């Protein structure tokens, strides 16, 4: 699933312990504060993937992460144009 420029991947880490991972859809690194991240792990365990995805969307909104996805996309477009 994608949300606000991020691909949200849900995965089970232990029986019934669902987590979410945020990546850029093209899998390029996400630069936050000058540090490159291949993915951002959402640290809470949920009983199902829908809850993990809902929490990931909430974290994107709460932390205003969409600006980093937009900046990465703009940077890729600049590189493609060069």
Secondary structure, 3 states (H helix, E strand, C coil): CEECCEEEEEEECCCCCEEEEEEECCCCCEEECCEEECCEEEEEEECCHHHHHHHHHHHHHHCCCHHHHHHHHHHHHHHHHC
